[in-house]
Amino acid sequence: MKVAVCVGGQLRVGDDKLKLTIDVLKDAFPDADFFFEVWNEDAKERPEMVEYMGGTVHTFEEYDIDYHPYEDNRDAVDTRNFRKKLLNPNPTRHLHQTKMILNHSVMNKTYLREYDVVVRSRYDTMVSPTHSFDSYIKMCYTEQCVLSFLDLAYTEGKRKFFHEYGLHQHDQNPYMVFDSGIFMYPAKIWNSDLVTELHNNKKLLAAEFGWYQVLVKPTEPDYYLFDGCAKLSRTIKKPDMKILKELMK
């Protein structure tokens, strides 16, 4: 089975933490091929970091989005989480949140079509150094489903970052593929033409809603959300970060 790990976003974190993030991710997926999306400006400012990544690095020139993914699509999703975006507009941030999907679509079209499973991560996301993802890769491929892993803030429990606390059941469809941890999907369900069409028609939604729009809505594969095993690196507590560093020595 051919697995690709594709990492995107801005290089916001410092060198030491970013190197640790990449090291842990490569340790978690030792047999995967790695691909990195990097903005040209980041590549110019941090060439040593780009060289450290290894794998395939694709640089992107910064571009503008000429529509608002929430305001211009106010009736697209009827959920509390979507309405919160409308009630709390953040144009500076929201206007950039389709770029992660657009860049990832370029990566799919350019590099990822020959793979069986694609794992998508971010530069500010840390995966568990103790949990194996092998069974989930197999599940993703055999069931042709989409899976997300993140540390859900409202679930009680200690050390969730290091362990998977089980499948989180939703009372209703949230119309979101959560991306504040990692997610994985069968490569063949990605449709770059659909992404381009949505974008050209100013219908591509942002962040979690956009990922759902392009990964789940078209063919309706099963989608599973697992609690634990990955989280935003800035939210990892110092004791857990210390353990993580010791484990990676």
Salt bridges, closest charged atoms under 4 A:
ASP15 OD1 - ARG46 NH2 2.55
GLU37 OE2 - HIS104 ND1 3.48
GLU62 OE2 - LYS99 NZ 2.56
GLU71 OE1 - ARG74 NH1 2.54
ASP78 OD1 - ARG83 NH1 2.57
ASP124 OD1 - ARG122 NE 2.89
ASP124 OD2 - ARG234 NH1 3.69
ASP151 OD1 - LYS160 NZ 2.64
ASP151 OD2 - LYS231 NZ 3.23
ASP179 OD1 - ARG122 NH1 3.98
ASP227 OD1 - LYS160 NZ 3.28
ASP240 OD1 - ARG159 NH1 2.46
GLU246 OE2 - LYS249 NZ 3.10
